Amino acid sequence: MSLHSDDPVDQNLAELDTVVPTPEEERTEPVNILIREMNIDDIAPVFHLGEALFTSDLYPSLYRIWDEWEVIGFYNTDPEYCLVAEADTQVAGFVLGTIISKAPWVYGYINWLGVHPDYQRRGVADKLVDKLIERMIEEGARFMLVDTDPANTAAVKFFTRKGFGNPRRHVFFSLNLTKHEIYGRLIAYERDRSERLTYRRPRRR
Ligand SMILES: CC(C)(COP(=O)(O)OP(=O)(O)OC[C@H]1O[C@@H](n2cnc3c(N)ncnc32)[C@H](O)[C@@H]1OP(=O)(O)O)[C@@H](O)C(=O)NCCC(=O)NCCS
């Protein structure tokens, strides 16, 4: 890991190994978990669980991406890599992944992973990721990829413990188009145009 010691985010990454878990972070009793493929009835529970987990503090820039289409999209394109953990007939966690084939390598990508707070630190994510990787290996994957915010201690610790390494920093830019000098005017123009079109639309009798 080539990290600059004066950067607070890098320090967070570098110091993770020395973090002493708070009582609520400590591992609780394992639970009976069934890992199975997601089905159509799981779409809403998975979406709502993700809504509760992928919050702005964990994903300052990416949380906006999570919506029902994210779940539906993966279910549509990669159903074999959409797994849920079922506990007490409830969805306790999920993983959504995809395979990227770029010759000569096949990569497995973990796009979304989430575990209900009541079931965290009980090995649920562990089981979900193991099952996903097993499936991806069958499909030819020889590399796994995942990204998360460096401040997401639980995820960073989790993936490090699973053997993921070689973390690279990724700079995420954003631009508020409405506040941009040129794009802002374009937005205002488009808004006026659509208002004009609505105004002109003939009424139905
Ligand atoms: C990250 C997350 C998926 C882990 O799920 P989990 O089921 O609690 O993880 P596991 O019980 O399998 O944990 C395995 C190991 O990961 C590490 N870990 C997990 N949660 C941790 C936490 N809150 N603090 C420190 N280490 C943690 C530990 O090393 C743990 O082993 P241990 O309990 O024996 O110490 C869960 O915290 C979560 O859903 N977070 C919010 C969503 C998110 O950040 N997703 C990941 C990015 S897509």
The ligand as a MOL file (V3000), in Angstrom:
LIG
                    3D

  0  0  0     0  0            999 V3000
M  V30 BEGIN CTAB
M  V30 COUNTS 48 50 0 0 0
M  V30 BEGIN ATOM
M  V30 1 C -19.6370 -4.1470 5.1370 0
M  V30 2 C -20.7720 -5.1080 5.4910 0
M  V30 3 C -21.3900 -5.6470 4.2020 0
M  V30 4 C -20.2010 -6.2620 6.3380 0
M  V30 5 O -21.2380 -7.2110 6.5300 0
M  V30 6 P -21.2360 -8.2320 7.7740 0
M  V30 7 O -22.2080 -9.3310 7.4670 0
M  V30 8 O -21.4240 -7.4830 9.0110 0
M  V30 9 O -19.7410 -8.7890 7.7120 0
M  V30 10 P -19.2000 -10.1510 8.3810 0
M  V30 11 O -19.9370 -10.4520 9.6450 0
M  V30 12 O -19.1710 -11.2080 7.3480 0
M  V30 13 O -17.7430 -9.6430 8.7680 0
M  V30 14 C -16.5870 -10.3070 8.4560 0
M  V30 15 C -15.3950 -9.4510 8.8920 0
M  V30 16 O -15.4200 -8.1550 8.2700 0
M  V30 17 C -14.9120 -7.1590 9.1870 0
M  V30 18 N -15.9980 -6.2450 9.5990 0
M  V30 19 C -17.2870 -6.3030 9.2340 0
M  V30 20 N -17.9820 -5.2800 9.7700 0
M  V30 21 C -17.0980 -4.5520 10.4950 0
M  V30 22 C -17.2100 -3.3720 11.3020 0
M  V30 23 N -18.3830 -2.7390 11.4660 0
M  V30 24 N -16.1130 -2.8980 11.8940 0
M  V30 25 C -14.9180 -3.5140 11.7610 0
M  V30 26 N -14.7430 -4.6610 11.0270 0
M  V30 27 C -15.8290 -5.1610 10.3850 0
M  V30 28 C -14.4230 -7.9440 10.4080 0
M  V30 29 O -13.0800 -8.2880 10.1660 0
M  V30 30 C -15.3350 -9.1620 10.3590 0
M  V30 31 O -14.7690 -10.2510 11.0270 0
M  V30 32 P -14.9660 -10.4030 12.6400 0
M  V30 33 O -16.4010 -10.0940 12.9160 0
M  V30 34 O -14.5690 -11.8100 12.9090 0
M  V30 35 O -14.0490 -9.3790 13.2250 0
M  V30 36 C -21.8690 -4.3900 6.3510 0
M  V30 37 O -21.2220 -3.6870 7.3880 0
M  V30 38 C -22.7450 -3.4230 5.5760 0
M  V30 39 O -23.7830 -3.8240 5.0280 0
M  V30 40 N -22.3580 -2.1270 5.5080 0
M  V30 41 C -23.1420 -1.1010 4.8350 0
M  V30 42 C -23.1080 -1.2560 3.3200 0
M  V30 43 C -21.6960 -1.3000 2.7900 0
M  V30 44 O -20.8360 -0.5510 3.2060 0
M  V30 45 N -21.4470 -2.2140 1.8120 0
M  V30 46 C -20.1180 -2.4900 1.2910 0
M  V30 47 C -19.7420 -1.7350 0.1000 0
M  V30 48 S -20.6700 -2.1610 -1.3760 0
M  V30 END ATOM
M  V30 BEGIN BOND
M  V30 1 1 1 2
M  V30 2 1 2 3
M  V30 3 1 2 4
M  V30 4 1 2 36
M  V30 5 1 4 5
M  V30 6 1 5 6
M  V30 7 2 6 7
M  V30 8 1 6 8
M  V30 9 1 6 9
M  V30 10 1 9 10
M  V30 11 2 10 11
M  V30 12 1 10 12
M  V30 13 1 10 13
M  V30 14 1 13 14
M  V30 15 1 14 15
M  V30 16 1 15 16
M  V30 17 1 15 30
M  V30 18 1 16 17
M  V30 19 1 17 18
M  V30 20 1 17 28
M  V30 21 1 18 19
M  V30 22 1 18 27
M  V30 23 2 19 20
M  V30 24 1 20 21
M  V30 25 1 21 22
M  V30 26 2 21 27
M  V30 27 1 22 23
M  V30 28 2 22 24
M  V30 29 1 24 25
M  V30 30 2 25 26
M  V30 31 1 26 27
M  V30 32 1 28 29
M  V30 33 1 28 30
M  V30 34 1 30 31
M  V30 35 1 31 32
M  V30 36 2 32 33
M  V30 37 1 32 34
M  V30 38 1 32 35
M  V30 39 1 36 37
M  V30 40 1 36 38
M  V30 41 2 38 39
M  V30 42 1 38 40
M  V30 43 1 40 41
M  V30 44 1 41 42
M  V30 45 1 42 43
M  V30 46 2 43 44
M  V30 47 1 43 45
M  V30 48 1 45 46
M  V30 49 1 46 47
M  V30 50 1 47 48
M  V30 END BOND
M  V30 END CTAB
M  END
